[in-house]
Amino acid sequence: MSSLQDFSATGIDGSEVDLAAYAGQVVLVVNTASQCGFTPQYQGLQALHDKYGEEGFAVLGFPCDQFGHQEPGEDAEIAGFCERNFGVTFPLFSKVDVNGDDAHPVFAWLRSEKGGLLGSKIKWNFTKYLVGKDGQVIGRYSPTTKPEKISSDIEKALAA
């Protein structure tokens, strides 16, 4: 697997999503959680999705319960929480692992493409990966990086 478009993932509604649907778009892939100190970033992620969506940008949220058991709910509960509390309309996927032997293939690939402070391992919720129109990873952002701080990188990727 050599680009984001080579993968598929299960949508939060249970449908299979071929990520080739995002070919030619700039994508921000984020591992999310509903009970995390960074959970308010959903608002910033939605703002990016709204601001750049018509230009060919999408946020893809992957709920994950590997960090402090901060995403304990089932998929329907997670979707309802995100919509109700943050107006999330960007695509959400079924809960995944992002580290370890059971890591979703998308995250195993993302981690191999861009390491962080702990090598390839993801250290917490709301780690963000910016993927260019060609499906290649442009950047990795820590959980503390607020979504709005990624705007200039998104704009550069959209202009490329």
C-alpha angles and dihedrals in degrees: 000000000000107000140029089254090065092071139073130200138188113259118228087255091058096255120132111246121202105212088209082085085077095055109134093021132103109240134193110205113199134179104221140190133191099216102044132113086242094052091106086069086081085079092054092044090052090049090055090047090051095044099048104021096101090050092060103274130130137179114217114199121202113188113218132187098192097101118069092326088277096150103050098147131099119254095264091051091049093049091049093048093051094047095043098044103031107017090241113187098157116104116282123193135208115281113281143180114244099189135041135027093317096049114139109257091241091060094042087056095043091050091050090051098048124020125198137201091303095047111253094338119108108231103196149351120297097036104157132209121194113210123193130226089269091059094251124131111254100177148351122220129197124241089255092058106102113226093240089061089066094059096099092050090049090050091050091049092048090051093049 
